[in-house]
């Protein structure tokens, strides 16, 4: 049974000193945890996945005698669910702190970037309230702290950034695991696994385990099967590789390695095809393949990932309809949706602000305000019968002006 | 190119706004000794950019501290620098020599008897 344990769990550090890399972040976190008079009651650990955020919290809990109450915020998204779990945990002090060596509880909310940020569901505001009222330290972890919805959290929490773990440190750790598992390895094999992991310790250990499953000897040759983890391949890079691929297989490989959103990818390919084909017939055929890929994307949904290869294959065929009619070009257009979102950012923010005001006054969500109230308001503005409504909704002159102009468009 | 030690380095006199910016980006200033040190690593990339503009150089590099032997060493000695996302930033690492030594001291592990 023990043999079946995942090595990431089996070799999960129990002490802070055993967590590799990010020494500076570890020091900052320990300093915060030791300091009883926190300047901020919560701390937000952020950084790429697999660099030791969760491990550090658990090992610190072990070492300092705290009981870690863990809550994955991406599972518990709404205000109600968060309050149900975190509310009692933070408002009472555990009885065993008086009788045992336990120093009490700490609340750990992992993946807070997965919570619902909008006012309608109130996930973020619930966490802010919990932090403000909490009697125990609150620790949060996130991959991307720059999300708009996490801004309120950043105001109430001390921030500690985690970076990718450096390759020499990963190699040293893999060596230790190999020694404990009695695996004979070539140094170059470990080097390749570590480089391939791109600073993600968890994936490096998983790769090592998967490679060492069949044999107790690991050579560089064995690691060739590991495909590169292209975490940082941007949309532009993906499209360039995709359009310059020399075979269908290569194009499909490029697409499968990329980490960009598949819906965005589909749109970006569609937007770039007219730049690629000179012959309208070829272009039409290419669009047929894109629509086929779109159909597969729809069928994949969120669970039928076994259909993903058909999505990639159809999309690859769109790039290889007729290599003879390829137009040599260097410009790769970003998805038009992205450009549109960029240009309309200010307008959307204004509309959101108006909907927010309507929502507060009419006790409806912003979405309902946008869908049900705004059309009537625009109509009323067009008929200039809105003076009392405008003052009741506390709309500013620029917001009224925006709605009026929106009406004319 | 200038190589700095994250624990103590001196800078030319800067304007008040620049000084405040440096402190906001994570530097600490020891007024008695007139030296700076890196205290917060959250904005380390912005900090190096600001330092390079103050020192009027293309690039500011930080010496690395080896976790095994404690010596300072530059990233240029490391063979993984092309694939390192945090090269030249003041984080702890393992120096090439220690890594080599670990490699040579590695003994073939005897497989378990059946």
Boltz contact constraints between the chains, C-beta under 6 A:
constraints:
  - contact:
      token1: [A, 23]
      token2: [B, 92]
      max_distance: 6.0
  - contact:
      token1: [A, 24]
      token2: [B, 41]
      max_distance: 6.0
  - contact:
      token1: [A, 159]
      token2: [B, 42]
      max_distance: 6.0
  - contact:
      token1: [A, 161]
      token2: [B, 42]
      max_distance: 6.0
  - contact:
      token1: [A, 163]
      token2: [B, 86]
      max_distance: 6.0
  - contact:
      token1: [A, 164]
      token2: [B, 85]
      max_distance: 6.0
  - contact:
      token1: [A, 166]
      token2: [B, 93]
      max_distance: 6.0
  - contact:
      token1: [A, 167]
      token2: [B, 80]
      max_distance: 6.0
  - contact:
      token1: [A, 168]
      token2: [B, 93]
      max_distance: 6.0
  - contact:
      token1: [A, 168]
      token2: [B, 94]
      max_distance: 6.0
  - contact:
      token1: [A, 168]
      token2: [B, 99]
      max_distance: 6.0
  - contact:
      token1: [A, 172]
      token2: [B, 94]
      max_distance: 6.0
  - contact:
      token1: [A, 182]
      token2: [B, 109]
      max_distance: 6.0
  - contact:
      token1: [A, 182]
      token2: [B, 112]
      max_distance: 6.0
  - contact:
      token1: [A, 184]
      token2: [B, 108]
      max_distance: 6.0
  - contact:
      token1: [A, 184]
      token2: [B, 109]
      max_distance: 6.0
  - contact:
      token1: [A, 187]
      token2: [B, 103]
      max_distance: 6.0
  - contact:
      token1: [A, 195]
      token2: [B, 83]
      max_distance: 6.0
  - contact:
      token1: [A, 199]
      token2: [B, 85]
      max_distance: 6.0
  - contact:
      token1: [A, 216]
      token2: [B, 111]
      max_distance: 6.0
